[in-house]
Amino acid sequence: MTERAPSGPETTVVCRCEGVTLEELAQASSRYRVASLRQLKLVSRAGMGICQARVCAPALEALARGWGLAAGSGELRTRPPIRPVDLATLAGGEEG
C-alpha cells in the first residue's frame, strides 16, 4: 500500500463544505488505494458539498498531481445549478 503523506498541516481543511481535512484525504487515499482524483472524491466526499468543488477544486487537483493520482480534466467539473438554489424556488415558490 502506498502511503500518502499530507503536504501541509494535517488539520488544513481542503473542502470547507464537507469539512474534509488534508489528513483525512491522505488517510482515505492510502486506505482505499485510490488511483484517481475521482476515486478520492468518492471515498472522501471532498468536492461534493454545496459549492460542488467550485472552491476546493484547485487544491484537490494540486494534491492529486503531487500524490501521482490520475487527474483528467473535468473530474471535478461544476454541475448545475451554477449557483445554489433553495428547494422552494425549484418547486415554483417565490424567488429569494
DSSP file (Angstrom, degrees, kcal/mol; ACC not computed):
  #  RESIDUE AA STRUCTURE BP1 BP2  ACC     N-H-->O    O-->H-N    N-H-->O    O-->H-N    TCO  KAPPA ALPHA  PHI   PSI    X-CA   Y-CA   Z-CA
    1    1 A M              0   0    0      0, 0.0     2,-0.5     0, 0.0    29,-0.1   0.000 360.0 360.0 360.0 134.7    0.0    0.0    0.0
    2    2 A T        -     0   0    0     28,-0.1     2,-0.4    27,-0.1    31,-0.1  -0.716 360.0-141.4 -84.5 124.1    1.3    3.4   -0.9
    3    3 A E        -     0   0    0     -2,-0.5     2,-0.6    28,-0.0    24,-0.1  -0.708  10.4-156.2 -83.8 133.9    1.4    5.9    2.0
    4    4 A R        -     0   0    0     -2,-0.4    26,-0.2    22,-0.4    25,-0.1  -0.945   8.4-151.6-112.9 114.3    0.5    9.4    1.1
    5    5 A A        -     0   0    0     -2,-0.6    18,-0.0     1,-0.1     2,-0.0  -0.641  24.3-108.6 -85.3 137.9    1.8   12.0    3.4
    6    6 A P        -     0   0    0      0, 0.0     4,-0.1     0, 0.0    -1,-0.1  -0.380  21.4-144.9 -59.8 143.8    0.0   15.2    3.9
    7    7 A S  S    S+     0   0    0      2,-0.1    -2,-0.0     3,-0.0     3,-0.0  -0.062  76.2  12.9-103.9  32.4    1.9   18.1    2.3
    8    8 A G  S    S-     0   0    0      4,-0.0     2,-0.1     0, 0.0     4,-0.0  -0.940 116.2 -24.7-176.0-170.9    1.0   20.7    4.8
    9    9 A P    >   -     0   0    0      0, 0.0     3,-2.2     0, 0.0    13,-0.3  -0.371  58.5-133.0 -57.2 130.6   -0.6   21.0    8.3
   10   10 A E  T 3  S+     0   0    0      1,-0.3    13,-2.0    12,-0.1    14,-0.3   0.764 103.2  57.6 -59.9 -26.6   -2.7   17.9    8.8
   11   11 A T  T 3  S+     0   0    0     11,-0.2    -1,-0.3    10,-0.1     2,-0.2   0.430  74.5 127.1 -86.7   2.5   -5.6   20.0   10.1
   12   12 A T    <   -     0   0    0     -3,-2.2    10,-2.5     1,-0.1     2,-0.7  -0.424  60.3-133.6 -61.2 125.1   -5.8   22.1    7.0
   13   13 A V  E     +A   21   0A   0      8,-0.2     8,-0.3    -2,-0.2     3,-0.2  -0.736  28.0 176.3 -83.9 117.6   -9.4   22.0    5.7
   14   14 A V  E    S+     0   0A   0      6,-2.4     2,-0.6    -2,-0.7     7,-0.2   0.879  74.9  36.4 -88.3 -44.0   -9.3   21.3    2.0
   15   15 A C  E  >> -A   20   0A   0      5,-1.7     5,-1.6     1,-0.2     4,-1.2  -0.917  66.1-175.1-113.6 105.3  -13.0   21.1    1.3
   16   16 A R  T  45S+     0   0    0     -2,-0.6    -1,-0.2     3,-0.2    -2,-0.1   0.868  80.3  57.5 -69.2 -37.0  -14.9   23.6    3.5
   17   17 A C  T  45S+     0   0    0      1,-0.2    -1,-0.2     2,-0.1    33,-0.1   0.902 121.0  27.2 -62.8 -41.1  -18.4   22.5    2.5
   18   18 A E  T  45S-     0   0    0      2,-0.1    -1,-0.2    31,-0.1    -2,-0.2   0.477 104.8-124.5 -99.7  -5.0  -17.8   18.9    3.6
   19   19 A G  T  <5 +     0   0    0     -4,-1.2     2,-0.5     1,-0.2    -3,-0.2   0.838  48.7 165.6  66.9  34.5  -15.2   19.7    6.3
   20   20 A V  E   < -A   15   0A   0     -5,-1.6    -6,-2.4    25,-0.1    -5,-1.7  -0.736  20.9-153.0 -89.9 124.6  -12.6   17.3    4.8
   21   21 A T  E  >  -A   13   0A   0     -2,-0.5     4,-2.1    -8,-0.3    -8,-0.2  -0.467  27.4-111.1 -93.0 165.9   -9.1   17.9    6.1
   22   22 A L  H  > S+     0   0    0    -10,-2.5     4,-2.4   -13,-0.3     5,-0.2   0.891 119.6  53.2 -59.9 -41.5   -5.7   17.2    4.4
   23   23 A E  H  > S+     0   0    0    -13,-2.0     4,-2.6     1,-0.2    -1,-0.2   0.910 107.3  50.8 -62.2 -42.8   -5.1   14.3    6.9
   24   24 A E  H  > S+     0   0    0    -14,-0.3     4,-2.6     1,-0.2     5,-0.2   0.887 110.4  50.0 -62.9 -38.7   -8.5   12.7    6.0
   25   25 A L  H  X S+     0   0    0     -4,-2.1     4,-2.6     2,-0.2    -2,-0.2   0.925 111.6  47.7 -64.8 -44.1   -7.7   12.9    2.3
   26   26 A A  H  X S+     0   0    0     -4,-2.4     4,-2.0     2,-0.2   -22,-0.4   0.913 114.2  46.9 -63.4 -42.7   -4.3   11.3    2.9
   27   27 A Q  H  X S+     0   0    0     -4,-2.6     4,-3.2     2,-0.2     5,-0.2   0.927 114.0  46.7 -65.4 -44.9   -5.8    8.5    5.0
   28   28 A A  H  X S+     0   0    0     -4,-2.6     4,-2.3     1,-0.2     6,-0.3   0.900 110.8  53.2 -63.9 -40.3   -8.6    7.8    2.6
   29   29 A S  H  <>S+     0   0    0     -4,-2.6     5,-1.4    -5,-0.2     4,-0.4   0.911 116.8  37.7 -61.1 -43.2   -6.2    7.8   -0.3
   30   30 A S  H ><5S+     0   0    0     -4,-2.0     3,-0.6     3,-0.2    -2,-0.2   0.927 116.4  50.6 -74.1 -46.1   -3.9    5.2    1.4
   31   31 A R  H 3<5S+     0   0    0     -4,-3.2    -2,-0.2     1,-0.2    -3,-0.2   0.899 121.0  32.8 -61.4 -43.5   -6.7    3.1    2.9
   32   32 A Y  T 3<5S-     0   0    0     -4,-2.3    -1,-0.2    -5,-0.2    -2,-0.2   0.384 101.5-129.3 -97.7   3.8   -8.7    2.7   -0.2
   33   33 A R  T < 5 -     0   0    0     -3,-0.6    -3,-0.2    -4,-0.4    -4,-0.1   0.907  34.4-164.6  50.7  49.4   -5.7    2.7   -2.6
   34   34 A V      < -     0   0    0     -5,-1.4    -1,-0.1    -6,-0.3     3,-0.1  -0.335  19.7-171.5 -67.7 146.4   -7.3    5.3   -4.8
   35   35 A A        +     0   0    0      1,-0.1    35,-2.5    34,-0.1     2,-0.3   0.472  64.6  35.8-115.4  -8.0   -5.7    5.7   -8.2
   36   36 A S  B  > S-b   70   0B   0     33,-0.3     4,-2.0     1,-0.1    35,-0.2  -0.947  78.2-112.3-144.9 163.3   -7.5    8.9   -9.4
   37   37 A L  H  > S+     0   0    0     33,-2.7     4,-2.5    -2,-0.3     5,-0.2   0.874 117.0  57.1 -62.0 -38.6   -8.9   12.2   -8.2
   38   38 A R  H  > S+     0   0    0     32,-0.4     4,-2.2     1,-0.2    -1,-0.2   0.920 106.6  48.2 -60.4 -44.3  -12.4   10.9   -8.9
   39   39 A Q  H  > S+     0   0    0      2,-0.2     4,-2.1     1,-0.2    -1,-0.2   0.903 110.3  52.0 -63.4 -40.6  -11.9    7.9   -6.6
   40   40 A L  H  X S+     0   0    0     -4,-2.0     4,-1.5     1,-0.2     6,-0.4   0.907 109.4  50.4 -61.5 -41.7  -10.5   10.2   -3.9
   41   41 A K  H  X S+     0   0    0     -4,-2.5     4,-2.3     1,-0.2    -1,-0.2   0.916 110.5  49.5 -61.2 -44.0  -13.6   12.4   -4.3
   42   42 A L  H  < S+     0   0    0     -4,-2.2    -2,-0.2     1,-0.2    -1,-0.2   0.858 114.9  41.8 -67.8 -36.3  -15.9    9.4   -4.0
   43   43 A V  H  < S+     0   0    0     -4,-2.1    -1,-0.2    -5,-0.1    -2,-0.2   0.688 126.8  31.6 -85.5 -17.1  -14.3    8.0   -0.8
   44   44 A S  H  < S-     0   0    0     -4,-1.5    -2,-0.2    -5,-0.2    -3,-0.2   0.625  92.3-131.8-112.7 -17.3  -13.8   11.3    1.0
   45   45 A R    ><  +     0   0    0     -4,-2.3     3,-1.9     1,-0.3     2,-0.2   0.467  52.3 152.8  71.4   5.1  -16.8   13.4   -0.2
   46   46 A A  T 3   +     0   0    0     -6,-0.4    -1,-0.3     1,-0.3    -2,-0.1  -0.473  68.1  19.2 -63.5 130.9  -14.3   16.3   -0.9
   47   47 A G  T 3  S+     0   0    0     -2,-0.2    -1,-0.3    -3,-0.1    -6,-0.1   0.521 101.1  96.9  86.5   5.9  -15.8   18.4   -3.7
   48   48 A M    <   +     0   0    0     -3,-1.9    -2,-0.1     4,-0.1    -3,-0.0   0.251  58.8 102.7-111.2  12.3  -19.3   17.1   -3.1
   49   49 A G  S >  S-     0   0    0     -4,-0.1     3,-1.6     1,-0.0   -31,-0.1   0.057  95.1 -68.6 -82.7-164.6  -20.7   19.9   -0.9
   50   50 A I  T 3  S+     0   0    0      1,-0.3    -1,-0.0     2,-0.1   -32,-0.0   0.787 132.3  51.9 -61.4 -30.3  -22.9   22.8   -1.7
   51   51 A C  T >  S-     0   0    0     32,-0.1     3,-1.3    33,-0.0    -1,-0.3   0.587  99.7-136.0 -84.6  -7.9  -20.3   24.6   -3.9
   52   52 A Q  T <   -     0   0    0     -3,-1.6    27,-0.2     1,-0.3    -4,-0.1   0.884  68.8 -52.5  54.4  43.4  -19.7   21.4   -6.0
   53   53 A A  T 3> S+     0   0    0     25,-0.1     4,-1.6     1,-0.1    -1,-0.3   0.552 102.8 127.8  73.6  11.5  -15.9   21.9   -5.9
   54   54 A R  T <4 S+     0   0    0     -3,-1.3    -2,-0.1     1,-0.2    -1,-0.1   0.822  84.8  31.6 -65.4 -27.1  -16.0   25.5   -7.1
   55   55 A V  T  4 S+     0   0    0      2,-0.1     4,-0.3     1,-0.1    -1,-0.2   0.868 127.8  35.0 -94.1 -45.2  -13.9   26.4   -4.1
   56   56 A C  T  > S+     0   0    0      1,-0.2     4,-2.6     2,-0.1     5,-0.3   0.530  87.2  95.4 -94.5  -6.7  -11.7   23.4   -3.4
   57   57 A A  H  X S+     0   0    0     -4,-1.6     4,-2.8     1,-0.2     5,-0.3   0.896  84.4  51.2 -54.7 -46.1  -11.1   22.0   -7.0
   58   58 A P  H  > S+     0   0    0      0, 0.0     4,-2.0     0, 0.0    -1,-0.2   0.913 113.4  45.2 -60.1 -40.3   -7.7   23.8   -7.4
   59   59 A A  H  > S+     0   0    0     -4,-0.3     4,-2.4    -3,-0.3    -2,-0.2   0.918 114.3  48.3 -67.9 -43.0   -6.4   22.4   -4.1
   60   60 A L  H  X S+     0   0    0     -4,-2.6     4,-2.4     1,-0.2    -1,-0.2   0.900 112.1  49.1 -64.3 -40.6   -7.7   18.9   -4.8
   61   61 A E  H  X S+     0   0    0     -4,-2.8     4,-2.3    -5,-0.3    -1,-0.2   0.893 111.0  50.0 -66.5 -39.1   -6.2   18.9   -8.3
   62   62 A A  H  X S+     0   0    0     -4,-2.0     4,-2.5    -5,-0.3    -2,-0.2   0.913 111.5  48.7 -65.3 -42.4   -2.8   20.0   -6.9
   63   63 A L  H  X S+     0   0    0     -4,-2.4     4,-2.3     2,-0.2     6,-0.2   0.925 110.1  51.7 -61.3 -44.6   -2.9   17.3   -4.2
   64   64 A A  H  <>S+     0   0    0     -4,-2.4     5,-2.9     1,-0.2     4,-0.5   0.918 111.4  46.7 -60.3 -44.2   -3.8   14.7   -6.8
   65   65 A R  H ><5S+     0   0    0     -4,-2.3     3,-1.1     1,-0.2    -1,-0.2   0.933 112.8  49.9 -62.4 -44.9   -0.8   15.8   -9.0
   66   66 A G  H 3<5S+     0   0    0     -4,-2.5    -2,-0.2     1,-0.3    -1,-0.2   0.816 113.2  45.9 -63.8 -31.9    1.5   15.8   -6.0
   67   67 A W  T 3<5S-     0   0    0     -4,-2.3    -1,-0.3    -5,-0.2    -2,-0.2   0.412 115.8-113.8 -91.7   0.5    0.4   12.3   -5.0
   68   68 A G  T < 5 +     0   0    0     -3,-1.1     2,-0.2    -4,-0.5    -3,-0.2   0.748  62.5 153.0  75.6  23.4    0.7   10.9   -8.5
   69   69 A L      < -     0   0    0     -5,-2.9     2,-0.3    -6,-0.2   -33,-0.3  -0.589  54.8-102.1 -84.3 148.5   -3.1   10.3   -8.9
   70   70 A A  B     +b   36   0B   0    -35,-2.5   -33,-2.7    -2,-0.2   -32,-0.4  -0.550  44.0 177.2 -66.9 127.8   -4.7   10.4  -12.3
   71   71 A A        -     0   0    0     -2,-0.3     3,-0.1   -35,-0.2    -1,-0.1  -0.687   4.6-174.5-138.5  81.3   -6.4   13.7  -12.6
   72   72 A G    >   -     0   0    0     -2,-0.3     3,-1.5     1,-0.1     2,-0.1  -0.329  39.7 -86.9 -72.6 158.8   -8.0   14.2  -16.0
   73   73 A S  T 3  S+     0   0    0      1,-0.2    -1,-0.1     2,-0.1     4,-0.0  -0.414 113.4  26.5 -65.8 140.1   -9.6   17.5  -17.0
   74   74 A G  T >  S+     0   0    0     -2,-0.1     3,-1.5    -3,-0.1    -1,-0.2   0.450  77.6 123.2  89.4   0.8  -13.2   17.7  -15.9
   75   75 A E  T <  S+     0   0    0     -3,-1.5    -2,-0.1     1,-0.3    -3,-0.0   0.822  88.9  30.2 -64.6 -28.7  -13.0   15.2  -13.0
   76   76 A L  T 3  S+     0   0    0    -23,-0.0    -1,-0.3     2,-0.0   -19,-0.1  -0.138  90.1 161.7-117.8  36.5  -14.3   18.0  -10.7
   77   77 A R    <   -     0   0    0     -3,-1.5     2,-0.2     1,-0.1   -23,-0.1  -0.226  45.6-103.5 -62.7 147.0  -16.4   19.8  -13.2
   78   78 A T        -     0   0    0    -25,-0.1    -1,-0.1   -24,-0.1   -26,-0.1  -0.471  36.2-151.0 -70.8 137.1  -19.1   22.2  -11.9
   79   79 A R        -     0   0    0    -27,-0.2    -1,-0.0    -2,-0.2    -3,-0.0  -0.831  31.4 -60.8-111.0 148.8  -22.6   20.8  -12.1
   80   80 A P  S    S+     0   0    0      0, 0.0     2,-0.1     0, 0.0    -1,-0.1  -0.319 102.5  65.0 -62.9 153.0  -25.8   22.7  -12.5
   81   81 A P  S    S-     0   0    0      0, 0.0    -2,-0.2     0, 0.0     4,-0.1   0.559  71.6-148.8 -73.7 155.9  -27.2   24.8  -11.0
   82   82 A I  S    S+     0   0    0     -2,-0.1    -3,-0.1     1,-0.1     3,-0.0   0.836  86.2  22.9 -62.8 -32.9  -24.4   27.3  -11.5
   83   83 A R  S    S-     0   0    0      0, 0.0    -1,-0.1     0, 0.0   -32,-0.1  -0.954 104.9 -85.4-129.3 153.7  -25.3   28.8   -8.1
   84   84 A P        -     0   0    0      0, 0.0     2,-0.4     0, 0.0    -2,-0.1  -0.298  44.4-167.1 -59.2 138.6  -27.1   27.1   -5.1
   85   85 A V        -     0   0    0     -4,-0.1     2,-0.1    11,-0.0     0, 0.0  -0.988  18.3-123.1-128.4 136.0  -30.9   27.3   -5.3
   86   86 A D    >>  -     0   0    0     -2,-0.4     4,-1.6     1,-0.1     3,-0.5  -0.396  25.3-113.8 -78.1 160.6  -33.2   26.5   -2.5
   87   87 A L  H 3> S+     0   0    0      1,-0.2     4,-2.2     2,-0.2     6,-0.2   0.816 112.4  62.6 -64.6 -32.2  -35.9   23.9   -2.9
   88   88 A A  H 34>S+     0   0    0      1,-0.2     5,-3.3     2,-0.2     4,-0.3   0.896 104.5  48.6 -60.6 -39.5  -38.8   26.4   -2.7
   89   89 A T  H X45S+     0   0    0     -3,-0.5     3,-1.2     1,-0.2    -1,-0.2   0.919 111.7  48.3 -65.8 -42.9  -37.5   28.1   -5.8
   90   90 A L  H 3<5S+     0   0    0     -4,-1.6    -2,-0.2     1,-0.3    -1,-0.2   0.826 108.0  56.0 -66.1 -30.6  -37.2   24.8   -7.7
   91   91 A A  T 3<5S-     0   0    0     -4,-2.2    -1,-0.3    -5,-0.2    -2,-0.2   0.453 127.8 -96.5 -82.0  -0.6  -40.7   23.8   -6.5
   92   92 A G  T < 5S+     0   0    0     -3,-1.2    -3,-0.2    -4,-0.3    -2,-0.1   0.590  80.9 134.3  98.3  12.1  -42.1   27.0   -8.1
   93   93 A G      < -     0   0    0     -5,-3.3    -1,-0.1     1,-0.2     2,-0.0  -0.011  65.8 -53.6 -78.5-170.1  -42.2   29.2   -5.0
   94   94 A E        -     0   0    0      1,-0.1     2,-0.3     2,-0.0    -1,-0.2  -0.342  56.6-115.8 -65.0 144.7  -41.1   32.8   -4.7
   95   95 A E              0   0    0      1,-0.1    -1,-0.1    -3,-0.1     0, 0.0  -0.653 360.0 360.0 -81.1 142.1  -37.5   33.6   -5.8
   96   96 A G              0   0    0     -2,-0.3    -1,-0.1   -10,-0.1    -2,-0.0   0.389 360.0 360.0-125.8 360.0  -35.3   34.8   -3.0
